[in-house]
């Protein structure tokens, strides 16, 4: 399925909807008339640097307000202060570059975020903070100072902070940054569990993560959603348009050298070329090249 600025529909009820939301910084339009309708599940946002992914996620996390258009989160209008506060109680957000208090321990940091969400039962709050840190593999480090932890561990502290309170809407900007393969697998498990009760929206440059984790994919370019569908449908966009050979093909839209030494091409194959099995990477490269 290929669309241009078309909503992604899910059969499980709407948790997030946007109509023509637009955000500009000076003369630069970062998000350009984006429409969305999302329900439960995990939605991956792909796109080149500067495509508008981070700005879109900041709008969905109520950090930024759109200049134009309408936005509904969890059935509430974040343009109204009272509704925005209620959304934030039910929202988890991991920014691209999370800021943590180095003098805090992970347990104190996650507990502090729970306080900001107005969780008033101190014992229950601390218990849940510890559970979230266990879930991201930081049970043995929850009492260490954050400044002493590695970058990957600090990323997981920020993720635990986003997960606290069982959010109905989870917005994650490059959540796997700094994580090793084992930690990435643990992250997939945590996000899959969260998606059973709510909506997870994450941006990433890692198409393998999208293929393994997401039910829906949005491809952004130049501030607009240029394609939406499932990971399998994105790979299917390159069906019959991927081939490998020993030499570079100058007519291909994109060519690169693979690990085994063959050259892989995306575009219109020449006569006699043997088609290769398309991947999400291939579909993404083809979609972004054709929409420019």
Backbone bond lengths (Angstrom), bond angles and torsions (degrees), N, CA, C in turn:
res aa  C-N    CA-C-N  psi(-1)  N-CA   C-N-CA  omega(-1)  CA-C   N-CA-C  phi
1 X - - - 1.458 - - 1.508 109.21 -
2 X 1.303 117.16 127.33 1.461 122.13 178.70 1.512 109.43 -124.19
3 X 1.329 116.60 134.00 1.457 121.21 -178.69 1.504 109.83 -139.79
4 X 1.291 114.93 164.66 1.452 120.81 173.08 1.512 108.38 -124.70
5 X 1.369 116.61 116.29 1.455 122.79 -177.47 1.525 111.74 50.89
6 X 1.327 116.84 44.20 1.446 122.09 -178.37 1.510 109.42 -109.29
7 X 1.340 117.49 144.29 1.449 121.45 -179.10 1.515 111.23 -67.27
8 X 1.326 116.23 150.37 1.443 122.54 171.41 1.516 107.56 -96.92
9 X 1.317 118.72 119.66 1.447 122.95 -175.61 1.517 110.82 -101.50
10 X 1.315 117.21 142.66 1.447 122.31 175.27 1.514 107.71 -129.17
11 X 1.322 117.31 151.12 1.452 120.63 -174.28 1.513 113.91 -85.80
12 X 1.331 118.87 1.10 1.450 120.78 -170.22 1.518 113.68 -103.10
13 X 1.307 119.78 13.74 1.453 121.80 -179.81 1.510 111.15 103.66
14 X 1.314 115.82 149.50 1.457 121.45 -176.00 1.520 110.79 -90.14
15 X 1.326 116.60 126.16 1.455 122.49 174.83 1.523 111.61 -110.67
16 X 1.312 116.13 -19.73 1.467 120.94 -177.90 1.524 108.01 -146.75
17 X 1.313 116.31 129.30 1.464 119.26 174.82 1.522 109.06 -142.05
18 X 1.314 114.14 141.56 1.463 121.11 179.61 1.517 108.43 -138.74
19 X 1.311 115.98 141.23 1.462 121.34 179.18 1.515 109.30 -128.93
20 X 1.318 116.02 110.94 1.471 123.67 174.82 1.524 113.01 55.87
21 X 1.350 117.20 37.46 1.461 117.49 179.49 1.530 110.09 -71.18
22 X 1.319 114.44 136.76 1.464 122.28 -174.56 1.523 108.50 -136.80
23 X 1.335 116.41 138.69 1.453 121.27 176.88 1.512 109.37 -141.72
24 X 1.333 115.31 126.86 1.464 121.03 179.98 1.519 110.20 -123.11
25 X 1.314 115.41 150.02 1.457 122.72 173.11 1.525 106.50 -120.90
26 X 1.319 115.74 101.60 1.457 119.43 -172.97 1.518 109.86 65.62
27 X 1.320 116.07 -125.92 1.466 120.72 -179.24 1.530 112.44 -89.99
28 X 1.350 116.64 -2.12 1.454 121.20 -176.82 1.526 110.85 -98.07
29 X 1.319 117.26 117.72 1.456 121.58 177.02 1.519 108.81 -88.08
30 X 1.342 116.07 113.33 1.466 120.75 -176.64 1.521 112.11 -87.18
31 X 1.333 116.96 -37.10 1.467 122.78 176.42 1.518 106.71 -127.52
32 X 1.318 116.27 124.93 1.456 121.11 -167.87 1.534 111.38 -123.52
33 X 1.321 116.62 96.94 1.470 123.17 173.63 1.526 112.55 54.01
34 X 1.308 116.55 54.95 1.461 121.92 -178.43 1.529 110.36 -88.25
35 X 1.329 115.43 132.58 1.463 123.36 174.71 1.529 108.54 -113.33
36 X 1.330 116.06 136.38 1.457 120.79 179.18 1.524 110.03 -145.63
37 X 1.313 116.34 144.92 1.455 122.30 166.86 1.516 106.79 -140.89
38 X 1.334 117.20 113.13 1.456 121.48 -173.74 1.520 110.98 -128.48
39 X 1.319 115.93 144.42 1.453 122.29 174.26 1.521 109.99 -120.08
40 X 1.341 116.29 -151.88 1.466 120.23 -179.86 1.527 110.80 -63.94
41 X 1.335 114.51 149.58 1.451 120.03 178.39 1.512 111.40 125.92
42 X 1.320 115.78 -177.25 1.467 121.98 -178.36 1.521 108.80 -112.83
43 X 1.317 115.38 125.23 1.457 122.75 -178.40 1.524 108.28 -116.10
44 X 1.317 116.75 122.18 1.455 121.26 178.02 1.512 111.19 -98.84
45 X 1.328 116.20 136.41 1.462 122.05 178.67 1.522 107.97 -110.00
46 X 1.316 116.42 114.65 1.460 123.21 178.09 1.520 109.64 -106.24
47 X 1.311 115.71 155.95 1.461 119.77 175.57 1.511 110.73 164.83
48 X 1.328 117.20 156.64 1.468 120.04 178.72 1.526 111.42 -68.93
49 X 1.308 116.78 166.12 1.464 120.60 174.83 1.521 109.70 -56.43
50 X 1.321 116.01 136.26 1.454 120.68 -179.79 1.508 114.57 83.56
51 X 1.334 116.79 7.88 1.465 119.95 -177.91 1.521 112.81 -75.46
52 X 1.346 117.65 -19.11 1.458 121.08 -178.80 1.518 113.85 109.32
53 X 1.342 117.48 6.98 1.460 120.87 -176.49 1.527 112.43 -60.71
54 X 1.330 116.20 -49.98 1.461 119.36 -177.15 1.524 111.31 -64.39
55 X 1.314 117.05 -40.07 1.471 119.65 178.45 1.520 110.47 -63.75
56 X 1.321 117.47 -42.43 1.462 120.15 177.85 1.524 110.89 -60.69
57 X 1.327 117.30 -45.51 1.455 120.06 -179.48 1.529 111.61 -65.62
58 X 1.314 117.84 -35.16 1.469 120.01 177.27 1.523 110.91 -66.53
59 X 1.315 117.11 -33.05 1.465 120.18 174.94 1.525 109.81 -67.81
60 X 1.323 117.24 -45.18 1.462 120.83 -179.86 1.523 111.89 -65.22
61 X 1.333 116.98 -25.92 1.463 121.54 178.83 1.531 112.24 -90.27
62 X 1.319 117.83 5.51 1.482 125.54 179.48 1.524 113.13 66.17
63 X 1.335 117.18 16.70 1.465 120.28 174.96 1.526 110.06 -75.18
64 X 1.334 116.46 -36.78 1.454 123.44 176.32 1.528 109.16 -119.02
65 X 1.314 115.76 150.48 1.461 120.88 172.48 1.526 108.20 -104.25
66 X 1.319 117.81 138.73 1.470 119.04 177.46 1.524 110.83 -66.62
67 X 1.329 115.90 149.85 1.466 120.31 176.07 1.518 111.01 -72.15
68 X 1.325 114.84 -36.01 1.471 120.73 179.72 1.520 108.79 -142.76
69 X 1.329 115.29 163.48 1.448 120.87 179.30 1.515 111.70 95.02
70 X 1.329 115.91 173.71 1.458 121.66 -178.94 1.520 109.97 -121.41
71 X 1.336 114.91 148.22 1.457 121.63 -176.49 1.520 108.91 -137.47
72 X 1.323 116.44 133.01 1.461 122.46 174.71 1.519 108.25 -126.19
73 X 1.329 116.78 125.62 1.454 122.53 179.06 1.521 108.40 -122.00
74 X 1.316 116.69 120.29 1.468 122.35 179.50 1.520 111.04 56.87
75 X 1.334 115.36 34.58 1.449 121.39 179.22 1.511 114.75 78.02
76 X 1.321 117.56 10.67 1.463 122.35 -176.77 1.527 110.16 -122.42
77 X 1.318 116.04 153.47 1.463 122.15 179.33 1.526 109.09 -97.86
78 X 1.335 119.34 106.56 1.464 120.83 -177.10 1.530 113.94 -68.19
79 X 1.332 117.35 -5.51 1.465 118.95 175.91 1.525 111.35 -69.99
80 X 1.331 117.40 -21.41 1.463 121.81 178.54 1.525 109.34 -95.16
81 X 1.330 118.39 128.24 1.473 121.01 -174.34 1.521 114.79 -53.60
82 X 1.322 118.67 -43.46 1.463 120.66 -179.13 1.522 111.16 -64.13
83 X 1.321 116.20 -43.70 1.467 120.25 178.16 1.522 111.14 -66.58
84 X 1.334 116.81 -38.28 1.466 120.36 179.68 1.537 110.24 -62.59
85 X 1.318 117.05 -40.36 1.465 120.55 178.06 1.521 110.86 -62.74
86 X 1.327 116.78 -41.70 1.462 120.39 179.04 1.527 111.07 -66.03
87 X 1.338 116.93 -39.73 1.466 120.12 176.96 1.523 109.95 -59.87
88 X 1.329 117.42 -43.80 1.455 121.18 -176.88 1.517 112.51 -66.27
89 X 1.336 117.50 -26.56 1.462 119.95 174.19 1.518 111.34 -65.72
90 X 1.322 116.51 -27.61 1.470 122.23 -173.57 1.526 112.20 -110.65
91 X 1.325 116.17 13.94 1.464 123.02 -174.24 1.515 110.44 -116.85
92 X 1.331 116.85 139.67 1.448 122.28 169.27 1.517 109.19 -117.26
93 X 1.326 117.05 136.08 1.471 120.09 -175.42 1.511 110.19 -137.15
94 X 1.326 115.95 127.92 1.454 122.86 172.43 1.518 107.99 -115.64
95 X 1.337 118.33 106.43 1.469 119.70 179.51 1.517 111.40 -73.58
96 X 1.326 115.22 169.12 1.462 120.65 -178.00 1.518 111.23 -62.75
97 X 1.316 117.43 -39.49 1.471 122.14 178.54 1.527 108.05 -125.26
98 X 1.327 117.90 82.17 1.467 119.78 -176.08 1.519 112.19 -64.81
99 X 1.325 115.43 142.77 1.460 121.63 177.71 1.523 108.49 -104.56
100 X 1.315 115.11 120.32 1.452 121.47 -179.49 1.522 109.30 -116.90
101 X 1.305 116.00 153.79 1.463 121.01 176.88 1.529 108.66 -86.63
102 X 1.327 116.21 109.24 1.458 121.29 -173.62 1.511 114.29 -61.00
103 X 1.330 116.97 -27.35 1.460 120.23 179.99 1.517 113.61 -80.87
104 X 1.329 117.17 -11.55 1.463 121.54 176.76 1.529 109.81 -80.20
105 X 1.316 115.48 157.04 1.456 120.05 165.06 1.533 107.61 -87.21
106 X 1.341 118.92 161.36 1.457 119.52 175.07 1.522 113.00 -53.81
107 X 1.337 117.36 -40.49 1.463 120.29 179.40 1.522 110.93 -62.73
108 X 1.315 117.34 -41.59 1.466 120.80 179.09 1.519 110.80 -67.46
109 X 1.329 116.84 -37.33 1.460 120.54 -178.35 1.527 110.91 -66.40
110 X 1.322 117.04 -47.60 1.461 120.45 -179.07 1.528 109.95 -67.24
111 X 1.327 117.02 -38.94 1.461 120.30 177.10 1.522 111.03 -63.08
112 X 1.326 117.10 -38.12 1.466 121.17 178.87 1.524 111.01 -63.37
113 X 1.333 117.48 -41.45 1.461 120.52 177.52 1.531 109.88 -63.44
114 X 1.334 117.10 -38.84 1.463 120.40 177.44 1.527 110.95 -63.66
115 X 1.325 116.83 -35.77 1.470 120.31 175.80 1.527 110.23 -63.62
116 X 1.339 116.76 -42.17 1.463 120.46 178.38 1.528 111.17 -62.12
117 X 1.340 116.34 -28.60 1.464 120.39 176.60 1.528 111.90 -83.75
118 X 1.334 115.58 5.84 1.466 123.51 174.98 1.521 112.86 67.83
119 X 1.322 116.05 36.66 1.457 120.66 171.32 1.529 107.33 -83.07
120 X 1.299 117.19 113.56 1.468 121.50 -168.28 1.522 114.81 -95.77
121 X 1.317 118.36 -17.72 1.464 121.23 179.89 1.526 108.05 -81.78
122 X 1.340 117.17 101.48 1.465 121.72 -171.60 1.527 112.06 -61.41
123 X 1.327 117.54 -43.85 1.468 120.06 -177.36 1.531 110.31 -65.68
124 X 1.326 116.00 -44.82 1.461 119.37 179.60 1.528 110.80 -65.35
125 X 1.333 115.32 -37.20 1.464 120.55 -178.98 1.524 111.17 -63.81
126 X 1.332 116.23 -45.28 1.465 119.99 -179.78 1.528 110.66 -67.41
127 X 1.322 115.96 -37.23 1.458 119.62 179.18 1.536 110.40 -63.82
128 X 1.327 116.68 -42.81 1.463 120.08 179.64 1.522 110.74 -68.58
129 X 1.333 117.94 -38.30 1.463 121.07 177.57 1.529 110.18 -59.21
130 X 1.330 116.20 -42.85 1.467 119.84 178.52 1.522 110.77 -65.39
131 X 1.338 116.92 -38.82 1.466 120.41 179.11 1.523 111.08 -64.26
132 X 1.335 117.88 -39.94 1.459 120.77 179.38 1.530 110.99 -65.94
133 X 1.314 116.24 -38.13 1.468 119.37 178.60 1.534 110.87 -69.29
134 X 1.321 116.92 -35.99 1.470 120.09 173.65 1.520 110.00 -62.59
135 X 1.327 116.35 -40.64 1.468 120.95 -177.00 1.521 112.45 -63.75
136 X 1.343 117.12 -29.92 1.472 119.97 179.75 1.530 111.87 -100.29
137 X 1.347 115.99 12.95 1.455 120.28 174.00 1.511 115.55 80.19
138 X 1.327 117.29 27.34 1.461 120.47 -179.00 1.526 112.50 -117.18
139 X 1.330 116.39 23.18 1.455 119.25 -179.04 1.521 113.31 -59.21
140 X 1.329 116.62 -35.51 1.471 120.16 -177.94 1.519 112.81 -82.83
141 X 1.331 116.93 -9.50 1.473 119.56 -175.44 1.526 112.48 -116.35
142 X 1.321 118.33 7.17 1.469 119.39 -171.14 1.524 113.69 -68.24
143 X 1.341 117.75 -15.66 1.463 119.71 -179.96 1.530 112.90 -106.42
144 X 1.337 117.23 6.41 1.460 120.76 176.14 1.527 110.11 -86.72
145 X 1.317 117.26 156.91 1.460 120.54 177.34 1.531 109.50 -71.49
146 X 1.312 116.44 136.89 1.458 120.92 -176.51 1.523 111.30 -59.01
147 X 1.326 117.30 -35.34 1.467 119.59 -178.05 1.527 112.29 -63.22
148 X 1.330 118.01 -18.77 1.460 120.85 -178.76 1.529 112.58 -91.11
149 X 1.324 117.27 -4.70 1.452 121.01 -175.68 1.525 111.54 -88.92
150 X 1.315 116.42 156.30 1.464 121.44 176.99 1.524 110.06 -69.84
151 X 1.338 115.46 167.03 1.460 119.76 179.55 1.522 112.41 -60.33
152 X 1.346 116.70 -41.22 1.448 119.96 179.16 1.520 112.13 -64.61
153 X 1.329 116.89 -37.90 1.462 120.93 178.85 1.523 110.45 -68.47
154 X 1.323 116.32 -39.00 1.466 118.86 177.55 1.528 111.07 -64.92
155 X 1.324 116.50 -35.85 1.460 120.34 176.20 1.527 110.24 -61.08
156 X 1.328 116.13 -38.21 1.459 119.36 179.93 1.522 111.94 -73.35
157 X 1.332 117.68 -29.41 1.466 119.52 172.44 1.525 109.56 -62.29
158 X 1.326 116.20 -44.76 1.465 120.41 179.12 1.527 110.87 -63.62
159 X 1.328 117.01 -37.44 1.461 120.49 178.31 1.529 110.28 -66.53
160 X 1.322 117.61 -43.93 1.463 120.61 177.19 1.527 110.67 -59.99
161 X 1.323 116.74 -37.59 1.464 120.87 177.66 1.521 111.28 -63.54
162 X 1.336 116.22 -37.45 1.465 119.98 178.24 1.518 111.77 -70.16
163 X 1.348 116.75 -30.68 1.461 121.18 -175.56 1.518 113.81 -83.27
164 X 1.321 117.78 -17.36 1.458 120.07 -174.27 1.533 110.26 -64.37
165 X 1.310 116.26 140.18 1.457 120.71 179.83 1.508 114.20 90.20
166 X 1.334 117.98 9.58 1.474 122.25 179.58 1.525 111.18 47.54
167 X 1.333 117.75 63.59 1.471 120.43 -174.16 1.525 112.94 -63.37
168 X 1.325 115.13 143.47 1.468 120.97 174.52 1.520 111.42 -81.04
169 X 1.325 116.21 -21.37 1.465 122.03 176.97 1.516 107.85 -132.63
170 X 1.327 116.23 121.95 1.457 122.24 -178.04 1.524 108.20 -120.67
171 X 1.331 116.43 120.56 1.460 122.72 -176.75 1.526 107.84 -116.82
172 X 1.328 116.53 117.84 1.458 121.87 -172.20 1.523 110.40 -127.52
173 X 1.325 116.38 123.63 1.464 121.80 179.14 1.520 108.73 -103.93
174 X 1.318 116.92 107.58 1.466 124.29 -178.32 1.540 111.27 53.88
175 X 1.333 118.19 59.59 1.466 119.97 -174.01 1.517 115.06 -67.83
176 X 1.336 118.60 -22.48 1.467 120.77 -175.43 1.523 112.88 -90.86
177 X 1.336 117.74 2.88 1.464 120.77 179.84 1.529 110.21 -58.40
178 X 1.318 117.13 128.36 1.460 121.19 176.46 1.512 114.89 81.83
179 X 1.321 118.04 2.95 1.459 120.35 -179.17 1.529 110.63 -96.74
180 X 1.327 116.38 141.76 1.454 119.81 176.50 1.533 108.90 -82.79
181 X 1.352 118.24 171.72 1.470 119.80 -175.55 1.524 114.32 -55.00
182 X 1.338 117.81 -41.22 1.461 120.22 179.60 1.527 111.11 -64.56
183 X 1.320 115.97 -40.39 1.463 120.05 178.85 1.525 111.72 -68.25
184 X 1.339 116.95 -33.52 1.465 120.30 176.85 1.530 110.96 -64.31
185 X 1.330 116.23 -39.63 1.462 119.92 177.99 1.528 110.33 -64.70
186 X 1.334 116.45 -41.20 1.467 120.01 177.56 1.526 110.58 -63.38
187 X 1.334 116.45 -38.84 1.462 120.69 178.01 1.521 110.67 -61.25
188 X 1.318 117.34 -43.04 1.463 120.53 179.53 1.523 110.68 -58.35
189 X 1.326 116.30 -41.36 1.455 120.31 -179.26 1.527 111.25 -64.28
190 X 1.324 116.11 -44.27 1.467 120.42 -179.99 1.525 111.09 -63.39
191 X 1.323 116.84 -43.67 1.464 120.03 -177.84 1.526 111.18 -70.33
192 X 1.329 117.21 -36.34 1.458 119.92 177.74 1.519 110.38 -62.21
193 X 1.317 117.00 -40.39 1.463 120.44 178.51 1.527 110.69 -65.78
194 X 1.325 116.65 -41.85 1.464 120.65 179.39 1.524 111.01 -63.27
195 X 1.320 117.23 -37.05 1.469 121.05 -175.82 1.518 112.99 -68.52
196 X 1.321 118.12 -17.18 1.463 120.45 179.49 1.528 111.58 -67.68
197 X 1.330 116.27 -26.34 1.465 119.17 -178.12 1.527 112.96 -111.15
198 X 1.327 117.90 -13.02 1.452 119.03 -175.92 1.510 112.53 -153.28
199 X 1.316 115.36 -163.03 1.463 123.06 -176.60 1.523 109.42 -109.80
200 X 1.317 116.07 129.80 1.462 122.32 176.04 1.523 107.57 -115.12
201 X 1.325 116.45 123.93 1.463 121.99 176.28 1.521 107.26 -118.30
202 X 1.314 117.24 121.25 1.461 119.87 -178.93 1.515 110.68 -133.16
203 X 1.317 115.41 143.80 1.459 120.46 173.38 1.515 108.42 -104.03
204 X 1.312 115.71 148.00 1.455 120.18 -178.51 1.526 109.22 -161.75
205 X 1.328 115.52 158.35 1.458 121.41 169.24 1.523 110.39 -101.84
206 X 1.319 116.36 -1.32 1.455 121.32 -173.47 1.519 109.97 -96.75
207 X 1.320 116.96 101.48 1.460 120.13 -178.36 1.525 111.99 -68.66
208 X 1.330 117.88 -25.47 1.460 120.19 176.68 1.525 110.42 -64.40
209 X 1.327 117.19 -38.23 1.465 121.01 176.84 1.519 110.04 -63.87
210 X 1.314 116.59 -41.28 1.459 120.94 179.55 1.527 110.37 -62.87
211 X 1.323 116.57 -45.03 1.461 120.51 -178.72 1.515 111.54 -64.01
212 X 1.338 116.96 -35.82 1.457 120.92 -175.87 1.518 112.98 -82.92
213 X 1.314 118.31 -24.75 1.461 121.33 -165.64 1.514 115.41 -118.56
214 X 1.326 117.70 -36.26 1.465 120.65 -165.74 1.527 112.75 -93.68
215 X 1.327 115.03 142.97 1.460 120.61 171.51 1.528 111.74 -87.45
216 X 1.324 115.82 -26.84 1.460 121.34 -179.60 1.518 109.66 -131.65
217 X 1.315 115.63 151.29 1.463 122.28 177.96 1.524 108.71 -130.40
218 X 1.321 115.86 135.82 1.462 122.45 170.16 1.525 107.00 -117.07
219 X 1.305 117.15 130.24 1.465 121.15 175.13 1.520 107.89 -106.14
220 X 1.330 116.02 120.86 1.458 121.66 178.64 1.519 110.63 -105.16
221 X 1.311 115.76 144.27 1.460 121.41 173.11 1.520 107.76 -155.02
222 X 1.327 115.94 130.52 1.465 122.04 178.72 1.530 111.65 55.30
223 X 1.319 115.82 39.43 1.454 120.84 173.43 1.510 115.47 84.03
224 X 1.331 118.01 -2.07 1.458 120.80 -176.51 1.524 110.87 -121.30
225 X 1.310 116.04 155.63 1.452 120.61 172.88 1.523 107.16 -86.34
226 X 1.314 115.25 110.81 1.464 119.79 -175.27 1.520 112.59 -96.38
227 X 1.345 116.85 -9.60 1.463 119.67 179.44 1.519 108.64 -160.69
228 X 1.337 117.40 145.72 1.461 121.65 172.34 1.513 109.43 -145.97
229 X 1.313 116.84 148.79 1.453 121.89 -179.36 1.508 110.03 163.79
230 X 1.316 116.84 -162.62 1.457 122.02 178.47 1.529 109.85 -92.46
231 X 1.345 118.36 163.75 1.461 119.57 175.41 1.527 112.61 -56.92
232 X 1.339 117.07 -39.64 1.467 119.72 179.39 1.521 111.02 -64.73
233 X 1.327 116.75 -37.43 1.464 120.08 178.60 1.525 111.22 -69.33
234 X 1.325 116.47 -34.14 1.465 118.97 177.14 1.527 110.25 -66.39
235 X 1.317 117.55 -44.31 1.468 120.02 175.20 1.528 110.15 -61.01
236 X 1.328 116.49 -37.28 1.456 120.83 -179.03 1.517 114.15 -65.12
237 X 1.333 117.24 -21.38 1.465 120.32 176.88 1.531 111.07 -61.01
238 X 1.341 116.53 -24.24 1.471 120.64 -178.15 1.533 112.26 -100.00
239 X 1.323 117.51 7.92 1.464 120.11 179.67 1.537 110.12 -58.31
240 X 1.344 116.05 126.56 1.457 121.19 -179.65 1.515 114.19 75.51
241 X 1.336 117.27 6.37 1.462 120.19 -177.37 1.529 111.93 -124.63
242 X 1.325 115.63 17.66 1.466 121.49 178.31 1.519 108.29 -127.23
243 X 1.314 116.81 133.99 1.469 120.06 177.45 1.516 109.12 -151.44
244 X 1.314 115.44 162.45 1.453 121.53 178.25 1.522 109.67 -124.11
245 X 1.324 115.26 149.62 1.463 120.80 178.70 1.523 108.36 -155.35
246 X 1.331 115.43 177.88 1.465 120.48 -179.52 1.522 112.68 -86.98
247 X 1.328 116.64 -12.50 1.466 119.86 -176.21 1.525 109.67 -126.86
248 X 1.313 115.92 160.01 1.453 120.94 177.41 1.526 109.47 -74.05
249 X 1.324 116.54 137.15 1.458 122.38 179.40 1.527 108.76 -102.09
250 X 1.338 118.69 109.51 1.470 121.25 -174.45 1.528 113.95 -65.70
251 X 1.324 118.45 -20.34 1.466 120.23 -178.36 1.527 112.71 -87.56
252 X 1.327 117.51 -6.54 1.466 120.63 -179.18 1.529 110.26 -69.85
253 X 1.339 115.75 149.74 1.463 119.96 174.70 1.520 110.65 -67.85
254 X 1.325 116.16 -35.20 1.466 120.79 179.83 1.518 108.98 -152.74
255 X 1.325 117.38 135.70 1.463 122.97 177.33 1.516 108.79 -133.29
256 X 1.357 116.06 145.51 1.454 119.68 175.93 1.521 109.44 -153.84
257 X 1.318 114.20 158.63 1.457 121.62 -178.53 1.521 109.21 -88.59
258 X 1.323 117.83 127.99 1.458 122.22 179.52 1.523 110.39 -88.31
259 X 1.340 115.65 168.31 1.454 120.70 179.94 1.517 113.54 -55.63
260 X 1.354 118.83 -45.78 1.480 119.66 179.86 1.522 114.42 -68.81
261 X 1.348 118.02 -9.61 1.459 120.19 177.08 1.505 115.17 107.96
262 X 1.330 117.98 -8.64 1.466 119.94 176.91 1.520 109.56 -80.59
263 X 1.332 114.98 161.30 1.465 119.51 175.58 1.524 109.01 -102.23
264 X 1.334 114.89 130.75 1.460 120.76 179.66 1.521 107.86 -103.91
265 X 1.318 116.28 138.47 1.459 122.02 -174.86 1.524 110.24 -127.94
266 X 1.328 115.37 146.00 1.465 122.24 173.40 1.524 107.33 -124.87
267 X 1.318 116.63 130.84 1.459 120.61 179.73 1.522 109.76 151.74
268 X 1.312 116.13 -143.04 1.462 121.54 176.88 1.521 108.55 -98.16
269 X 1.342 117.65 112.09 1.468 119.33 -174.24 1.521 111.99 -68.90
270 X 1.314 116.44 145.72 1.474 119.33 176.20 1.529 110.62 -72.25
271 X 1.317 116.10 165.43 1.467 121.54 178.21 1.524 109.62 -59.47
272 X 1.323 115.09 131.44 1.454 119.84 177.10 1.515 114.67 91.39
273 X 1.354 117.61 -5.91 1.462 120.22 -179.80 1.525 110.18 -70.49
274 X 1.320 116.48 143.86 1.462 121.60 177.92 1.520 109.05 -92.39
275 X 1.330 118.26 118.68 1.462 119.80 -177.55 1.522 111.99 -66.63
276 X 1.328 116.06 146.22 1.461 122.42 176.24 1.523 109.08 -104.80
277 X 1.311 115.84 160.61 1.467 120.33 178.01 1.525 108.35 -70.87
278 X 1.338 118.36 123.21 1.457 120.06 -176.44 1.529 112.10 -74.49
279 X 1.328 116.09 150.82 1.460 122.89 177.53 1.524 109.07 -120.22
280 X 1.328 116.00 173.64 1.464 120.80 175.67 1.526 109.63 -60.25
281 X 1.337 117.23 -38.69 1.470 121.06 176.23 1.524 110.64 -55.32
282 X 1.323 116.39 -48.30 1.465 120.71 -177.86 1.527 110.56 -61.54
283 X 1.330 116.82 -46.87 1.457 120.30 -179.80 1.514 111.98 -61.50
284 X 1.339 115.82 -41.81 1.469 120.11 179.11 1.525 110.87 -62.68
285 X 1.320 117.07 -47.04 1.468 120.30 -179.97 1.522 111.18 -60.80
286 X 1.319 116.09 -39.85 1.463 119.62 -178.92 1.527 111.28 -68.90
287 X 1.325 116.57 -44.89 1.464 120.26 -178.57 1.519 111.31 -62.73
288 X 1.326 117.19 -45.15 1.467 119.58 -177.35 1.525 111.60 -69.97
289 X 1.336 117.55 -32.17 1.465 119.58 177.98 1.530 111.09 -71.04
290 X 1.332 116.12 -38.74 1.467 119.11 -175.41 1.516 113.03 -77.09
291 X 1.355 117.56 -20.03 1.460 119.54 -178.31 1.525 112.22 -92.83
292 X 1.305 117.26 1.84 1.471 119.70 179.58 1.523 111.06 -93.75
